[in-house]
Amino acid sequence: MIKIIKNNFMQKIVVLGAGIAGHTAVLNLKRKLKKKAEVIVISPNSNYQWVPSNIWVGTGAMKPEQVYFPLKPVYDRLGVDFRLARALSIHPEGDAGENKPYVTIEYVEGDKQGQKDKVYYDFLINATGPKLNFEATPGLGPDAGNTVSICNYDHASHAWAELQKVIEKMKKGQKQRLVIGLGHGGATCQGAALEYTLNVAALIKKLGLEDMADIRYVTNEFFIGDLGMGGAYVKFNNYIAHTRDLVASLFFEYGVRWHHQSSVYKVEPGKVYFETYHGEEKVLEYDFAMLIPQFTGVGITAVGPNGEDYTDRLFKPNKLMIVDADYESAKKPYHEWSGDDWPKKLQNPTYPNIFAVGIAFAPPHSISRPFKTASGRPLTPAPPRTGMPSAVMAHATALNVAEWILKGEPTFKHKASMAEIASVCVVSVRYGLRGLAGTMSVYPTIPDYKKFPDFGRDIRFTLGEIGAAGHWFKWLMHYAFLWKAKLKPFWYLIPD
């Protein structure tokens, strides 16, 4: 175990990843510490992207360059050491005879491309985000050439190019089959898949081509509106509604048919294969398909001082980082799961100077009830940890690390547990002045039936609405959060 001691040397904080979680951590570290610590960012991506707006890129409402910007000018202004590289291995105890932990990196661009380097740290924040594990479903994804994706702006731009082809065919009177949803039984981001479905359906309806489109939504959710969080009861126009009813109403309005309890296991050109909970083997034929893959960790290893494989000290088999969660709780029955199972500090129990935020940390179990198909295929959405939860966790962790450095000891007064924070989800429908959205705020993110026996969440703060207000809120968020990410004046006043 590494012991953190206060000394007169400038502390080094290494942040792995510069997405929503990593970038949020960097901004708050620098704002709190200023020049009292050195911040080093390791990322293979030169651009920051506002991922929620990839939905609009994938339907042609926005250009890719509207959702991203180069990171280096921002980090230069902050005095952050930005390395365009990928992390290969973490050496939490350094090398033999030298108690100096470091990360081995490999540069991905420029004069140093392909070269490896050591980056020493006093604190490490893992915010790498996910690996898009398309290969977990044979035939899935843009590389395989069978389906498209909206997981990054390049993918979303490609999705729009392919969607335009089927739209042109519909204009010529050719009926087209569109399949959108989750491409693996353990995939997450149901909200993004749902939102893209509705935006595609709304665009087709706007063009007057709805009679030419057969739109299907395929998902691993046990019921529509589960959203990877077990669904939610929300206060809606002074009565209590369930997310399954809100989602179903939107699908009915836009002519979308759905296939829930479906574990996609193979994709071929024009065909999606899936098994239902009851063991039925089914095939959906398609002309256009956008299916979100399973997420895993990016595959960083851990190495001991004498070259030992320490990977299992830092990572679970799914390559996500071990933190202060109760992983034994996964062995309990579903009804015994609770918010106490979830990490409060996002800190590795073996190496207290290592943290993981956003997708990078290994959750103790799913939020939704776990199921399998009759043949044993997974049928459980992974816990959603993107967007707002990622930013809130990163913000709290950055402040906890900064205060540890300033005070010389940890206090952990900032909350980082998904069982103690709220989440806001906005599902847009259409783009522009006449847009519509379904908006939901849940508190806490992890349901707690001990504290809130009626609905699992505090219904006073768990709200839902379908209307124009949510659409305008999402549109505002796009510009507000890019303003914040670019470090524009008063950026810190914009909440995570």
Secondary structure by P-SEA (a helix, b strand, c coil): cbbbbbcccbbbbbbccccaaaaaaaaaaaaaccccbbbbbbbcccccccccaaaaaaaccccccccccccaaaaaaacccccccccccccccccccccbbbbbbbbcccccccbbbbbbbcbbbbccccccccccccccccccccccccccaaaaaaaaaaaaaaaaaaaacbbbbbbbccccccccaaaaaaaaaaaaaaaaaaaccccccbbbbbccccccccccccbbbbbcccccccaaaaaaaaaaaacccccccbbbccccccbbbbcccccccccccccbbbbbccccccbbbbbccccccccccccccccccccccccccccccccccccccccccccccccccbbbccccccccccccbbbbcccccccccccccccaaaaaaaaaaaaaaaaaaaacccccccccccccbbbbbbbbcccccbbbbbbbbbcccccccccccccccccccccccccaaaaaaaaaaaaaaaaaaacccccccccc
